[in-house]
Amino acid sequence: MKEEKRKNQAVWYKLDLSAIVYPTLQRKDFSSVYRLSVVLKEPIKPEVLQEALDRTLPRFPTYKAAIRKGLFWRYLEPNNRPGPFVQPDIKNPCMPMPFKANNRYLVRVYYYGCRIALEAHHSLGDGTGGMCVLQTLTAEYLRLLGKKMENGGFVLDIAEKPEPEELEDAYMKYANSKVCPPRPQEKTYRVRGTAEPFYTLNIIDGIMSSSQVAQAAKKYDATVTEYLNAVLLYALMQKQENDFHLKLRPVKIAMPVNLRRFFPSKTLRNFITMIYPGIDPRLGEYTFAEIVAHVRGYMRYYINEKFLRGDITTNASTQKNPFIRVVPLFIKDFVVRTFYTKVQDKNSSAGLTNMGRLIVPESMKPYIERFDIYMGQPFSRRTNCAIISFEDTLTVNFASSIAEADVERYFFRKLVQEGISVKIESNRDFYGL
């Protein structure tokens, strides 16, 4: 028993390059939490889901973990406490996740009707890692119900040990560019609105046909991601024009890029970087076609291996500095928090992520209706937009801490004007969308 305890204590993981930021931003009313969910075609059986979770989570050691604080850095250590326990879903998802609550687990699993929802702290990993956990959990749940399920893609074999590459900090592996490109630092337009009380998160889902969206994007020679970025920029610009402002500001979107598309990594931890497509209305009026063209040009210029490697290198430069590495953690926290709140957070008007078209094993397809993804509560008062598609269903999931839904209204009305049929769902009573 003592030997096993010593063995477990020796297995720890320093937070990856992206993950080190999220604990510094932790507040009583804010945690960097995202949500992934799958809607099945039959109601969820909680007791079976709990058994599936107990069997699945040990396959993912960086998710079956607790966060600890050292003198110079934070790290993840194995968590063998009871849990996490599945629970009925709640009205306000992505609630703050204190590090010492929930038996120190940074994972929550909810169920409601036919839905299984996974919430995870961003310190553990990004959406790709979370989707592996969710799909593997779902496959195991269906197996326990007597369904034959294949492994493959996001569905991993729970009997296999994790590959070392799944647990690596891939940032440091590829942070080897000869230059460190500077960061854009310009204050952008921020949405004005009424702050919701603690803790209230407004969810608005737009459900539509993937093929309809692709067809609309094709009219502008754009990808779906480029097109939907343009629609969100259009909505934000409409909001700014209709509000009272002494002066106009640039409108930008913070969009994560999955670096696994460009660098051969199997990591289930964080491996994303941010780009900021935007429009500057101070230069004049833009038609929607011009906005799409601008976004298309920006994204095709910046989203490539060379620019992204340079960006990774810029991010990693401070971590590689031997002086900074020995600076006490509380000083690092203060510097990172100050930079984020004073500079980085002001560099975008909204967030948008597109997880793309999900592929599942053929044996799983008959049991799945759709997937959803939520970026969670914004750090400051704004809206976050997340997109995911499965088969011919594409969902746009907004999460906002603002009472008014003006940006969402402009967004979905534009899609309807473009000939796209949209079904709206929400955890609130929003009228006039």
C-alpha positions, 0 to 999 in steps of 0.5 A: 500500500505504501509503495503504491502511494509513493508511486502515485505521488511521483506521477505529476504533470507541470501545467502546459504553456497555455494551462498556466494562465487559467488558474491565475484568472480564477475568481470567486465568480469565474473559472475557465470552464468549458462544456461539451455535450452529446444528445443521444436518442434515448433518455440517460440512465444515471446509474449506468452513466456513473459506472461508465464514468468510473471505468473511463476516467482512469484512462485520462490521467490529466483529467483524473487529477487535482491541481496543486500549487508549488513554490514556482509553478502549479502542477497536476497530481493523481486524484484517487478520491471518490468521484466525480459523481454524475448529477442532474443538469443545472440551468446555468452551466459552467459554474465556477470550479473551485480547486478544493471543491468536488473532492478536488476534481476539475471535471463535472458530468451532468445528465438531462433527458437524452443529454450527457454533458462534460464540463472541464477546467481549461487547465486540464486540456482543450476541447480536443482532449475534452471531446476524447473524454466525452466520446470515450465515456459515451461509447462505454455508456452504450457498451454497458447498455449492451451496444457494440461499440468500436474504438477509433477517432476520439473514442479511445480504448479504456483498457490501454495505457495512455501513450506518452505523446497524449500527456506531453506539453506540445507547445515546448516541443514546437516552440523553436522559431528563430523569431518571436512575432509581437502581439497585437495590442489595441483596445477593441469595441466591448459590448455594453449591456446589463451585467447578469447577477452571480451566477447567471449564464445566458445560453442561446443555441442556434440549430441549423443544417450544415449543408445550408451553412456550407452553401451560404459560405460557398457564395463568398468563396469562404470556409464555414469558419471564415463565413461564421466569423464574418457573421459575428463581426457583422453582428458586433458592428451592428451592435456598435453602430446602434449604441451610443459611442463617442468614437468607434473602435476596431471589432475583433474576435478571439479565435482559438486555432487547433495546432494539431492540424499543423504539428503532429501531436497526439496531446490531450492537453492544451494545444491551441493558439489565438488569432484575431480576425477583425474589422476597423469601422474607422476606415469606413463602412463595410458591406457583408461581402467585404467583411467576409473577404477581409476575414478570408484574407486574414485567416488564410494569411495567418493560419499556416505552420510558419506563423503559428510556430512563431506564435508558439515561440513568442508564448514560450519565450518567457517560460524558457527564460531561466530568471523567470523560471525561478521567480516565485509563483505569487509574483508570476500570478500577479504579472500574468493577471495584470497583463491579461486584464489590462492588455490581452482581454481588451484585444477582442470583442467576442470569442468564437471557436469552431470544433468543426465536423465531428467524426464518430465510429460508425457503430455510434452514429445511430445513437447520436442526435447532435453535439454542443460546445460552450466556451463558458463564462466570459472573463469580462462582460461579452459573449462567446460563440462556439460551433460544432457539427455532426452529420448535417446538424450544425449548432452555434452555441452562445454563452453570455453574462449580459442580460441583453441578447442584441449580438445574438439577435443580429447574428441569427437574423443575418443567417436567416437573411442569408437563406439559412433556417435556424431553430433557437433553443435557450435557457432563458426567455428571449423574445424577438430573436 
